[in-house]
Amino acid sequence: MREKVVGYIRVSTYGQMKDGYSLTYQLEEIEQYCERNGYELLHVYEDKGISGATVDEEGLSIEREGLQEMLADLKQNEVKRIIVLNT
């Protein structure tokens, strides 16, 4: 049985997308990584154009919808890993 994983991709600036770190590039790299390592990729969550500066540390919240959706889904699925191209 293959290990279940999810992916997470994001770009925070137009420059990142333009300089070859696009969502498409990240998705392709994560898919290839999972294929090489025998992981079952259940879903890839994404956030477009949202800077890390939108974190509310006092409220312990973050305004990245894709990240929030992923965290909520992790509680319901048997996911063993989250695959991220580059932190």
C-alpha positions in Angstrom: 0.0 0.0 0.0 1.4 3.4 -1.0 1.8 6.1 1.6 -0.8 8.9 1.3 0.5 12.4 0.9 -0.8 15.9 -0.1 1.1 18.7 -1.7 1.2 22.4 -1.0 2.2 25.1 -3.5 2.2 28.8 -3.4 3.7 32.0 -4.8 3.6 35.3 -3.0 4.8 37.6 -5.7 4.5 38.1 -9.5 8.3 37.9 -9.5 8.4 34.4 -8.2 6.0 33.3 -10.9 7.9 35.1 -13.6 11.3 33.8 -12.5 10.5 30.1 -13.0 9.0 29.3 -9.6 5.4 29.2 -10.9 2.6 27.1 -9.4 2.7 24.9 -12.5 6.5 24.3 -12.0 6.0 23.5 -8.3 3.0 21.1 -9.1 5.0 19.2 -11.7 8.0 18.8 -9.4 5.8 17.5 -6.6 4.1 15.1 -8.9 7.4 13.8 -10.2 8.8 13.5 -6.6 5.8 11.5 -5.5 6.0 9.2 -8.5 9.7 8.6 -7.9 9.1 7.8 -4.3 6.0 5.7 -4.6 3.7 8.2 -2.8 -0.1 8.4 -3.5 -0.7 12.1 -4.0 -4.2 12.7 -2.9 -4.5 16.5 -3.5 -2.4 19.6 -4.0 -3.5 22.7 -2.2 -2.4 26.1 -3.5 -2.3 29.8 -2.5 -1.7 32.4 -5.2 -0.1 35.8 -4.6 -0.4 35.9 -0.8 2.5 37.2 1.1 3.6 35.6 4.3 3.3 39.1 5.8 -0.5 38.5 6.3 0.0 36.3 9.3 -1.9 37.4 12.4 0.4 36.2 15.2 -1.8 37.5 18.0 -4.9 35.7 16.7 -2.8 32.7 15.8 -4.3 32.7 12.3 -3.0 33.0 8.8 -4.9 34.2 5.7 -3.9 31.5 3.3 -7.0 29.8 2.2 -5.2 26.8 0.6 -3.2 26.2 3.8 -6.2 26.5 6.0 -8.1 24.0 3.8 -5.2 21.6 3.9 -4.9 21.8 7.7 -8.7 21.2 8.1 -8.6 18.2 5.7 -5.6 16.6 7.5 -7.8 15.9 10.4 -10.1 13.7 8.3 -7.6 11.9 6.0 -4.8 9.4 6.7 -2.1 11.7 5.3 1.4 10.7 6.3 3.3 13.6 4.7 2.9 17.1 3.2 5.1 17.6 0.2 6.4 21.1 -0.4 8.9 22.0 -3.1 10.8 24.6 -1.2 10.2 26.3 2.1 
